[in-house]
């Protein structure tokens, strides 16, 4: 598996985990953080990692 494909796959998985937390962890009470906010942060990180994978795959095709 190339680095670009791995980054894209990791980004999709992280985004999906964040989306799951955002949608389904609304009523869960934790003492330190709200899980919905953690979900939003994970969605942002997953999007950045996924876009990095897309960028790497595009740049590898151009060279």
DSSP file (Angstrom, degrees, kcal/mol; ACC not computed):
  #  RESIDUE AA STRUCTURE BP1 BP2  ACC     N-H-->O    O-->H-N    N-H-->O    O-->H-N    TCO  KAPPA ALPHA  PHI   PSI    X-CA   Y-CA   Z-CA
    1    1 A X              0   0    0      0, 0.0     2,-0.0     0, 0.0     0, 0.0   0.000 360.0 360.0 360.0 132.4    0.0    0.0    0.0
    2    2 A X     >  -     0   0    0      1,-0.1     4,-2.3     4,-0.0     5,-0.2  -0.286 360.0-111.6 -76.4 165.6    1.4    3.4   -0.9
    3    3 A X  H  > S+     0   0    0      1,-0.2     4,-2.4     2,-0.2     5,-0.2   0.873 117.5  53.0 -65.7 -36.7    1.7    6.2    1.5
    4    4 A X  H  > S+     0   0    0      2,-0.2     4,-2.2     1,-0.2    -1,-0.2   0.919 110.5  46.4 -66.0 -43.3   -1.0    8.2   -0.3
    5    5 A X  H  > S+     0   0    0      2,-0.2     4,-2.5     1,-0.2    -2,-0.2   0.888 112.3  51.0 -66.4 -38.3   -3.5    5.3   -0.1
    6    6 A X  H  X S+     0   0    0     -4,-2.3     4,-2.7     2,-0.2     5,-0.2   0.915 110.5  48.8 -65.1 -42.6   -2.7    4.7    3.5
    7    7 A X  H  X S+     0   0    0     -4,-2.4     4,-2.4     2,-0.2    46,-0.2   0.906 112.0  49.1 -63.0 -41.1   -3.2    8.4    4.3
    8    8 A X  H  X S+     0   0    0     -4,-2.2     4,-2.1     2,-0.2    -2,-0.2   0.924 112.9  46.7 -65.2 -43.8   -6.5    8.4    2.5
    9    9 A X  H  X S+     0   0    0     -4,-2.5     4,-2.3     2,-0.2    -2,-0.2   0.919 112.9  49.3 -64.4 -44.4   -7.7    5.3    4.3
   10   10 A X  H  X S+     0   0    0     -4,-2.7     4,-2.7     1,-0.2     5,-0.2   0.905 110.2  52.0 -61.4 -41.3   -6.6    6.6    7.7
   11   11 A X  H  X S+     0   0    0     -4,-2.4     4,-2.3    38,-0.2    -1,-0.2   0.902 110.1  47.8 -62.2 -41.9   -8.4    9.9    7.0
   12   12 A X  H  X S+     0   0    0     -4,-2.1     4,-2.3     2,-0.2    -1,-0.2   0.912 113.7  47.5 -66.4 -41.9  -11.7    8.1    6.1
   13   13 A X  H  X S+     0   0    0     -4,-2.3     4,-2.3     2,-0.2    -2,-0.2   0.928 113.7  46.7 -65.8 -45.2  -11.5    5.9    9.2
   14   14 A X  H  X S+     0   0    0     -4,-2.7     4,-2.3     1,-0.2    -2,-0.2   0.909 112.9  49.9 -63.9 -41.8  -10.7    8.8   11.5
   15   15 A X  H  X S+     0   0    0     -4,-2.3     4,-2.4    -5,-0.2    -1,-0.2   0.909 110.4  50.3 -62.3 -41.9  -13.5   10.9   10.0
   16   16 A X  H  X S+     0   0    0     -4,-2.3     4,-2.3     2,-0.2    -2,-0.2   0.894 110.1  49.9 -65.1 -40.2  -16.0    8.0   10.4
   17   17 A X  H  X S+     0   0    0     -4,-2.3     4,-2.3     2,-0.2    -1,-0.2   0.922 112.2  47.9 -62.9 -43.3  -15.0    7.6   14.0
   18   18 A X  H  X S+     0   0    0     -4,-2.3     4,-2.5     1,-0.2    -2,-0.2   0.889 110.9  50.7 -64.0 -39.3  -15.5   11.3   14.7
   19   19 A X  H  X S+     0   0    0     -4,-2.4     4,-2.3     2,-0.2     5,-0.2   0.897 109.0  51.8 -65.7 -39.7  -18.8   11.3   12.9
   20   20 A X  H  X S+     0   0    0     -4,-2.3     4,-2.6     2,-0.2     5,-0.3   0.916 111.5  46.4 -62.2 -43.4  -20.0    8.3   15.0
   21   21 A X  H  X S+     0   0    0     -4,-2.3     4,-1.7     1,-0.2    -2,-0.2   0.917 112.4  51.2 -63.5 -42.0  -19.0   10.2   18.2
   22   22 A X  H  < S+     0   0    0     -4,-2.5    -2,-0.2     1,-0.2    -1,-0.2   0.886 118.6  36.0 -63.2 -39.5  -20.7   13.3   17.0
   23   23 A X  H  < S+     0   0    0     -4,-2.3     3,-0.3    -5,-0.1    -2,-0.2   0.868 128.6  27.2 -83.9 -37.1  -24.0   11.5   16.1
   24   24 A X  H  < S+     0   0    0     -4,-2.6     3,-0.3    -5,-0.2    -3,-0.2   0.499 106.9  65.6-112.0  -4.5  -24.3    8.9   18.8
   25   25 A X     <  +     0   0    0     -4,-1.7     3,-0.5    -5,-0.3    11,-0.3  -0.001  63.9 112.3-107.9  30.1  -22.5   10.2   21.9
   26   26 A X  S    S+     0   0    0     -3,-0.3    -1,-0.2     1,-0.2    10,-0.1   0.876  80.6  40.8 -71.8 -36.8  -24.7   13.1   22.7
   27   27 A X  S    S+     0   0    0     -3,-0.3     2,-0.5     2,-0.1    -1,-0.2   0.431  88.4 108.3 -93.1   2.1  -26.2   11.8   25.9
   28   28 A X        -     0   0    0     -3,-0.5     2,-0.6     1,-0.0     7,-0.4  -0.681  57.9-150.4 -84.7 126.0  -23.0   10.3   27.3
   29   29 A X        +     0   0    0     -2,-0.5     2,-0.3     5,-0.1     5,-0.1  -0.856  17.7 176.7 -99.8 123.4  -21.6   12.3   30.3
   30   30 A X        -     0   0    0     -2,-0.6     5,-0.0     3,-0.3    -2,-0.0  -0.923  32.4-128.5-119.8 150.6  -17.8   12.2   30.8
   31   31 A X  S    S+     0   0    0     -2,-0.3     3,-0.1     1,-0.1    -1,-0.1   0.752  98.5  29.2 -72.6 -23.0  -16.0   14.2   33.6
   32   32 A X  S    S+     0   0    0      1,-0.3     2,-0.3    -3,-0.0    -1,-0.1   0.888 120.6  11.6-105.7 -52.3  -13.4   16.0   31.4
   33   33 A X        -     0   0    0      4,-0.0     2,-0.5     3,-0.0    -3,-0.3  -0.843  68.6-110.7-129.2 162.1  -14.6   16.5   27.8
   34   34 A X    >>  -     0   0    0     -2,-0.3     4,-1.7     1,-0.1     3,-0.5  -0.830  23.2-143.6 -91.4 129.6  -17.8   16.3   25.8
   35   35 A X  H 3> S+     0   0    0     -2,-0.5     4,-2.0    -7,-0.4    -1,-0.1   0.773  97.9  60.8 -67.8 -25.5  -17.6   13.4   23.3
   36   36 A X  H 3> S+     0   0    0    -11,-0.3     4,-1.7     2,-0.2    -1,-0.2   0.883 105.4  48.0 -68.1 -35.8  -19.5   15.4   20.7
   37   37 A X  H <> S+     0   0    0     -3,-0.5     4,-2.1     2,-0.2    -2,-0.2   0.869 109.6  52.4 -70.8 -35.8  -16.7   18.0   20.7
   38   38 A X  H  X S+     0   0    0     -4,-1.7     4,-2.6     1,-0.2    -2,-0.2   0.889 107.4  54.2 -63.3 -38.3  -14.1   15.2   20.4
   39   39 A X  H  X S+     0   0    0     -4,-2.0     4,-2.2     2,-0.2    -2,-0.2   0.894 106.8  49.7 -61.8 -41.2  -16.0   13.9   17.5
   40   40 A X  H  X S+     0   0    0     -4,-1.7     4,-2.0     2,-0.2    -1,-0.2   0.908 111.2  49.3 -65.0 -41.4  -15.8   17.3   15.7
   41   41 A X  H  X S+     0   0    0     -4,-2.1     4,-2.4     1,-0.2    -2,-0.2   0.916 111.1  49.4 -63.8 -43.3  -12.1   17.4   16.3
   42   42 A X  H  X S+     0   0    0     -4,-2.6     4,-2.8     1,-0.2    -1,-0.2   0.870 108.2  54.0 -64.4 -36.2  -11.6   13.9   15.0
   43   43 A X  H  X S+     0   0    0     -4,-2.2     4,-2.1     2,-0.2    -1,-0.2   0.904 109.6  48.1 -63.7 -39.9  -13.7   14.8   11.9
   44   44 A X  H  X S+     0   0    0     -4,-2.0     4,-2.1     2,-0.2    -2,-0.2   0.921 113.1  46.8 -65.4 -44.2  -11.4   17.8   11.2
   45   45 A X  H  X S+     0   0    0     -4,-2.4     4,-2.5     1,-0.2     5,-0.2   0.916 112.3  50.8 -64.4 -42.6   -8.2   15.7   11.7
   46   46 A X  H  X S+     0   0    0     -4,-2.8     4,-2.5     1,-0.2    -1,-0.2   0.884 109.1  51.3 -62.4 -38.7   -9.6   12.9    9.4
   47   47 A X  H  X S+     0   0    0     -4,-2.1     4,-2.4     2,-0.2    -1,-0.2   0.912 111.0  47.9 -64.8 -42.0  -10.5   15.5    6.8
   48   48 A X  H  X S+     0   0    0     -4,-2.1     4,-2.1     2,-0.2    -2,-0.2   0.921 113.4  46.8 -65.3 -43.6   -6.9   16.9    6.8
   49   49 A X  H  X S+     0   0    0     -4,-2.5     4,-2.0     2,-0.2   -38,-0.2   0.902 113.2  49.8 -65.7 -40.4   -5.3   13.5    6.7
   50   50 A X  H  X S+     0   0    0     -4,-2.5     4,-2.2     2,-0.2    -2,-0.2   0.902 110.5  48.7 -64.8 -41.8   -7.7   12.4    3.8
   51   51 A X  H  X S+     0   0    0     -4,-2.4     4,-2.6     1,-0.2    -1,-0.2   0.866 108.5  55.0 -66.4 -35.3   -6.9   15.6    1.8
   52   52 A X  H  X S+     0   0    0     -4,-2.1     4,-2.6     2,-0.2    -1,-0.2   0.912 107.7  49.7 -62.0 -41.8   -3.2   14.9    2.4
   53   53 A X  H  X S+     0   0    0     -4,-2.0     4,-2.3   -46,-0.2    -2,-0.2   0.906 111.3  48.3 -63.3 -42.2   -3.6   11.5    0.9
   54   54 A X  H  X S+     0   0    0     -4,-2.2     4,-2.2     2,-0.2    -2,-0.2   0.911 111.8  50.0 -63.2 -42.0   -5.5   12.9   -2.1
   55   55 A X  H  X S+     0   0    0     -4,-2.6     4,-2.6     1,-0.2    -2,-0.2   0.918 110.8  49.1 -61.9 -44.6   -2.8   15.5   -2.6
   56   56 A X  H  X S+     0   0    0     -4,-2.6     4,-2.1     1,-0.2    -1,-0.2   0.904 111.6  48.6 -63.5 -41.5    0.0   12.9   -2.4
   57   57 A X  H  X S+     0   0    0     -4,-2.3     4,-1.4     2,-0.2    -1,-0.2   0.888 112.9  48.2 -67.9 -36.4   -1.7   10.6   -4.9
   58   58 A X  H  X S+     0   0    0     -4,-2.2     4,-1.4     1,-0.2    -2,-0.2   0.917 112.6  47.9 -67.8 -42.3   -2.3   13.6   -7.3
   59   59 A X  H  X S+     0   0    0     -4,-2.6     4,-1.3     1,-0.2    -2,-0.2   0.850 108.7  54.3 -68.5 -33.1    1.3   14.7   -7.0
   60   60 A X  H  < S+     0   0    0     -4,-2.1    -1,-0.2     1,-0.2    -2,-0.2   0.836 108.4  49.9 -70.7 -30.0    2.7   11.2   -7.6
   61   61 A X  H  < S+     0   0    0     -4,-1.4    -1,-0.2     1,-0.2    -2,-0.2   0.805 108.3  53.2 -74.9 -29.3    0.6   11.0  -10.8
   62   62 A X  H  <        0   0    0     -4,-1.4    -2,-0.2     1,-0.2    -1,-0.2   0.779 360.0 360.0 -77.3 -26.3    2.0   14.3  -12.1
   63   63 A X     <        0   0    0     -4,-1.3    -1,-0.2     0, 0.0    -2,-0.2   0.468 360.0 360.0 -91.9 360.0    5.6   13.4  -11.6
